[in-house]
Structure formats: C-alpha cells, structure tokens
Amino acid sequence: MRGLIKKVNNITFAVSNLKETINFYENILGLKKTGEWSTYVIFDVGGMELAFEPGGKKGRKEDAPDVFLLVDDVDEAYKKLKAKGVKFATEPKDQYWGGRTAAFLDPDENMFILVHFKK
C-alpha cells in the first residue's frame, strides 16, 4: 500500500473573479500560466499545478480547494482504499479534460480527489 499516492498534482480554488485572479497570479506574483480556458486557469508552482475556477465568494472560507492526489491507477487505488473502509464521495469516472478521478473523504470529511491521466 505504500507509495499509492505519488504527489499532490493539483489544487483548485473556486474564486469570485477569474480575470482578477489571473492578473494577480500572472502579473503580480509572476507565476507561469500553463493553461487557460473560459472557466479554468492553471499556473505552475515548482512542478505542482495551482488552478482556479469561478464559483467562490470573496472571504468565504467554506469554499475549500479541490486537492488532486496523483496515483498510477484510480480504479486500483479506489478498490484498495474502499476495502480499507475509506468513504468515497464519487466513484471512478472519466473527465472531459483527460483525467480519471474518484473523490474520497478523510475522517473529518475533508475531500481529496484521486487522479490519473489517460495515456
């Protein structure tokens, strides 16, 4: 079971104003933008992706970020963790952006998303 999770691949925050966020992270903090769509933007931070999407409210702490944990095979990790009693919020599913994901909850119900990318 050791080594199932390889690294934190991506953390996605919901933001109130995507254009303002892009300006801040790109022009003020100087981060390299590696992808941008109408509803999503990704920046590289030392090999980890920091991403933003619309939907948050300024100052609202309930808008927890999505933390994506990279694994070799989402389905295999899902089976192993489920067998150990881990509670899943979603079953493994293909995503339109090329990944496969499954979301689980820790004992405090913090959500984490297992991800692998299709070859």
C-alpha positions in Angstrom: 0.0 0.0 0.0 3.0 2.3 0.5 3.5 4.6 -2.5 -0.1 4.6 -3.7 -0.2 8.4 -3.8 2.6 9.8 -5.8 2.3 13.5 -5.2 -0.1 16.4 -4.9 -0.7 17.1 -8.6 -3.1 20.0 -8.5 -5.0 22.2 -6.1 -8.0 24.0 -7.5 -9.6 27.0 -5.8 -13.0 28.5 -6.5 -12.7 32.3 -7.0 -15.2 35.2 -7.3 -13.4 36.8 -10.3 -11.3 34.7 -12.6 -9.9 37.6 -14.6 -8.8 39.4 -11.4 -7.3 36.1 -10.2 -5.4 35.6 -13.4 -3.9 39.1 -13.3 -2.8 38.6 -9.7 -1.1 35.3 -10.1 0.4 36.0 -13.5 1.3 39.7 -13.3 1.8 40.4 -9.6 3.2 37.1 -8.3 4.9 36.2 -11.6 3.7 32.6 -11.9 3.8 30.9 -15.3 0.4 30.2 -16.7 0.3 26.7 -18.3 -3.3 26.5 -19.3 -6.3 28.8 -19.7 -9.9 28.2 -20.7 -13.0 30.3 -20.2 -13.8 28.7 -16.8 -10.4 27.4 -15.6 -6.8 28.5 -15.4 -3.6 26.7 -14.3 -0.3 28.0 -13.0 2.9 26.1 -12.4 4.3 26.4 -8.9 7.5 24.4 -8.8 6.1 21.5 -10.7 2.7 21.4 -9.0 -0.4 22.9 -10.6 -2.3 25.7 -8.8 -5.6 26.2 -10.6 -8.6 28.4 -10.3 -12.3 28.3 -11.4 -15.3 30.6 -11.0 -17.7 29.9 -8.2 -16.2 31.2 -5.0 -17.2 34.1 -2.9 -14.7 36.6 -1.6 -13.8 36.0 2.1 -15.9 32.8 2.3 -13.9 30.1 4.0 -16.4 27.3 3.2 -15.1 27.3 -0.4 -12.5 24.6 0.3 -10.0 24.0 -2.5 -10.0 20.7 -4.5 -6.8 18.8 -3.8 -5.9 16.3 -6.5 -3.6 13.4 -5.5 -1.8 11.7 -8.3 -1.9 7.9 -8.4 -0.9 5.4 -11.1 -4.4 3.9 -11.4 -7.6 5.5 -9.9 -9.6 2.3 -10.2 -7.0 0.2 -8.4 -6.5 2.9 -5.6 -10.3 3.2 -5.3 -10.6 -0.6 -4.7 -7.7 -0.8 -2.2 -8.9 2.2 -0.2 -12.6 1.2 -0.3 -11.6 -2.2 1.1 -9.9 -0.4 4.0 -13.2 1.4 4.8 -12.4 4.8 3.1 -15.6 6.7 2.4 -15.9 7.8 -1.3 -18.0 10.8 -2.4 -17.7 9.7 -6.1 -16.8 6.5 -7.9 -14.0 6.5 -10.5 -15.1 8.3 -13.7 -13.5 9.7 -16.8 -13.3 13.5 -17.1 -13.6 15.6 -20.2 -10.2 17.0 -19.7 -8.4 13.7 -20.0 -8.2 12.6 -16.4 -9.9 9.8 -14.4 -10.9 10.7 -10.9 -12.6 9.5 -7.7 -13.2 11.7 -4.6 -12.8 10.4 -1.0 -13.3 11.9 2.4 -10.9 11.8 5.3 -12.2 11.2 8.9 -13.0 15.0 9.2 -14.8 14.8 5.8 -12.2 16.8 4.0 -12.4 15.8 0.4 -9.5 14.7 -1.7 -9.6 13.7 -5.4 -7.5 10.8 -6.7 -6.4 11.4 -10.3 -4.5 9.7 -13.1 -4.2 10.9 -16.7 -5.1 8.6 -19.6 -2.2 7.8 -21.8 
